[in-house]
Amino acid sequence: MEVERVQYTSPPSVTVPIIDLSDLDDDLVAHALGKASEEWGAFQVVNHGIPAELMRRLHEVGRQFFELPAAEKEAVAVLPGSKSLEGYGAKNPNLPKSWNDHLFHKIWPESCIDYSFWPKNPTDYREVTEEYARHVMKLTEKIMGYLSKGLGLGREVLKETLGGGEYMLRINYYPPSDSVIGAPAHTDFDALALLVSNGVPGLQVFKDSHWLDVEDINSAVVVILGDQIMRLSNGRYKSVLHRSTMDKEKTRMTWPVLIDPMPGMVVGPLPELIGDENPPKFESLTLEDYIYRRTNMLLGGG
């Protein structure tokens, strides 16, 4: 698929930085990503190499799945009692003020994929999603290379520290509503997320004591830094607090790809970034231990 190059400029209002990855000045791009990561913990990338037609097809198969009868969606439902989050999940009645209609499954590496959670209807869902996974993995590795360079490190450092990364796709479906929020304020446990939407705005990030709307730009990819990148950078890069609102008239859909360290990988401040004058701010932990501790804290257990 041919990738069309588009010119973008940031609007005059305060907004998440927009970074053009087609810029030939490698150092300039690395500086821009690093600055956005330090000040915002989020940014948008354009001219990123993912074909617009592929993104359109991704939107189409996602929409078709959520328009299926409930019984067909339940064919790939989250298994009752399972610790795994993979599968289709409907709105949680215990969370009446937020919406949680979603599909969640791993897309990379191949050894981690369980295709029983991938919809068979629409019939081209797997083909489209696998092609998108290849493109988004390539983009993620490019972004992690720039983030490493922004820290003064070699391009491969963040990727290698995450063990290459485990990629998970979550499709969120937010029908029109003026009474509930899509997703409450949170930071991501993951390393980072790459998000695209169906063009209906709703993502907000928290900066300088204000909630700010993230401008919806056609074919752009929003990059949200999570807790693991913050910990690896010893706090130099932010893990951004964000939330999702719902539109009163239109259905909003988003496709975040979440990148985690591979299971068992220990993540903590990188040795190159700590010393006597900059001691470690975080304990080195596996993602599993980190999530266990954070969850207990959120539940009031410590």
N, C-alpha and C positions, 0 to 999 in steps of 0.2 A: 504493500500500500504506500502511496506517495504521501509524504509528510509536508503539509503546507506551512511555510514560515509566515508568521503574523507579527506585526508591530504592536507593542503594547506600551503604555505609560501609566504610572500610578496616578490615580486621581488626586486632586489637591487636598482632600480631606484625609484625616488620619486613618490609615488602613494597613493591613498586613503587607509587607514588602512583596513586590512582584519582580521576579528575577528571570531574565532571558538567558536560557542555557545555550542559545546559538551564538552568544558573544565569543569571539575568537580569543579574547584576552582571558586566559585561564586564571591568572592571578586575580583579576578583577572579579570574576565570578566567585572564586573561593572567598575573597574578602566580603563580598555581598552576602553570601550564604552564612559566613561566620558572624557577621554583624547582626543579621536578622535572627540568628539562633541565640545570640547573647542578649539581644534587646527584646525579642518577641517570643522566641521558642516556636515560631511558625512563619511560613512564607508560602508564596505561590510561585510555581515555575511554569513558564511558557516556552514554546519551541523546544519541547522536551523529548521529542522523538516518537511518542506514541501517536499513531495515525488517528485522525479525527473520525474516520469511518469505523475503525475498531472500537473507539469509545462509544459511538452511536449504537453499534451492534451490542455492546455490553449493556447499555441502557435498555435496549429493546428486549433482550432475553430476560433481564432482571424484572422488567415490568410485566412481561408475559407470565413469569412464574407467580408473581404476587397476585395476578388477576385470576389465577386458577381457583377452582372450588377448594374449600378447606380440606376436604378428604384427600385431594391430590397433593396438596402441600404437606399434609401430615405424613405422607409416604417417606419423607426425608426428615422427620421430626427428631428433635433431641431425644435421646433414649431416656426413659424414666429411670431415675436413680443413678444415672451415669455422672461421673466426675467430668467427663468431656463436655465441652460447650458446643461441639459441632452439631449442625443440623438446623432445622427450621424451628423457630420459637415464636409463639403468638404473644399478644399483650399480657403482661403479668397482672392479674387482678389484685395482687398485694401492693402494687405500685400504681394507684389510680391516677396520680398526677404526672406520670410519664408514660411514654409509648415505647413498646419493646418488640414490635413485629419485625423479625429479621431472619436472615439465612446466614449461616456461619460455617465455613469449612476451610481446611488447609489447601494451599495451592502449590507449595514448594517447600522442600525438595520432594522429588517423586516418592522417596521412601516413606514420607510422612502422610501421603495422601490416602484418604479412605473414600473411594468413589461412591460408596453407599449413601453418602450425604450430599452427593451432587444430583440435582434434579435431572430426570430423564425427559422431562417435558418442561420447556420447549426442547425439541430434539437437537438443536445446535448449541445448547447451553455449554456442553463440555468443550466443543471445538472453539467457541468464542472465548471462554474463560481460560483455556490453556494458552491460547495465543496472547491474551491480555497478560497472563502471568509471566510469559517470557519477556514481554516489553517492560512490565513494571519492575521486574527483577533487574533488568539492565539499567533502568532509570535509577532505581534505589542504589545500586552499586556506584553509579556516577555521583549521586548526591552524597553518599557516605564518603567517597573519595574527596569531594570538596570540603565536607565537614572535618575530615581528618587533617586536610591541608590547612584549614582555618585554625586548627589547634597547633599548627607548627609540626605536624607529624607526617609520616609517609602515607600515601594514599590508601594503602591496604590495611592500615592499623585497625580502624573501627570494624571493618568487615571481618578481619581475622579474629578480633576479640569476641565478636558475636558468633563465631564458628560458622560464618557464612549466612546465618540467619534462617529462621523458619517463618514462612509467609502464610498469612491467613486472610481470606477475603470475608468481609462481613457486608451484607447488603441490608440496609435499613430502609424500612417502608413507613413513611409518616403520612397518613391520610389527613385531609383538611380538618382543622380543629382550632378553636379559640379558647379552649379550656384546659389543655394539658401542654406540657413541654415535651419535646421529642426525647432529649437525653439531658439529665441534670448535670450541673457543673462537676467536672472531674478532670484529673490528669490521667494519661494513659500509663498503665504498668509497663507497656512495651518499650522498645527502643525508639521507633518512629512509626508514623502512619502516613500513607499516601492516599489522598481522598479525592474522588471526583463525584459530581452530583448531576442530577437531571436538569439543572438550570434554575431550580427554585431555591432562592436564598434561605438561609436559616442558621448557618454556623456563626457562632460568636466566640471571641477570645477575650480574656480578661487581661487588661494592661493598665497600669497607672490608676488603679481603683475604679476603672470603668469597663463595662461590657461593650465591645466594639464589633460591629457587623463585619464579616468577611465578604468582600465583594465577590459576586458570582461572575466569573469570567469564562466565556465559552472555551472549552477544551483545555483550560488550565488544570493543573494538579496542585492541590493544597497539601503542603507537607507540615505535619504536626510532630514536634519532638516530644518524646515520652520520658519516663523516669529513668530508663536504662542509659540513654544518651546523656542525660543530666549527670548521672552518677559516674559514668566513664570520664566525663569532662571535668569531674570534681566541682560541679556547680557552675562552670563557666557558661555552658549552654543551658537554657531554661527548659523545663518541662511545663508546657503552657496549660493553664486552666482554661477549659473550653466547655461549651454546651451547645445543644441543638434546639432550635425553636421550630414550631410548626406553623404552616401557612393557613390562614382562615379559609381560603378558597381552592388552593391547589395541593395536589399530592406531591410531597417532597421525597426523593429517594437519594441515598448516598451509597457509595461503594468504597469504603476505606479498606486498604490493604495494610494489615498490621504486621510489623516485623519484630520478631522476638529473638533473643539469643537461643541457640540450639539447646535442647534439654541437657542439663548438667554443666553448662558453661558458667563459670564463676565470673561475675561482673562487679567491678569496683573501680575506683579512681585509677586511671592509667599511671604506671610508674613514672613516665616521662613528665607528668603534670603535677607531681607532688614533690615536696622537699621540706627542709627546715622552715622556710618562709611560707610555704603553702602546704600545710599538713592535710591529710585526707579528711574529707568532710563526711564520707559515707563508708559503711562497712562493706566488704566484698562478700557477695552472696550469689547463689544461683537464683534464677528467676523464680523457681518454685518456692524457695525459702522466702524470697522477697514478697511474693504475692501472699503467702501464708501470714507473714508478719503484718503486712499492710491491711489485709482483710480483718485480722483480729483487732487491729487498732480501729478500723472503721466501725466494727461491731461493738466497740467498747471493751474489748478483751485485753487491752494493754496499751 
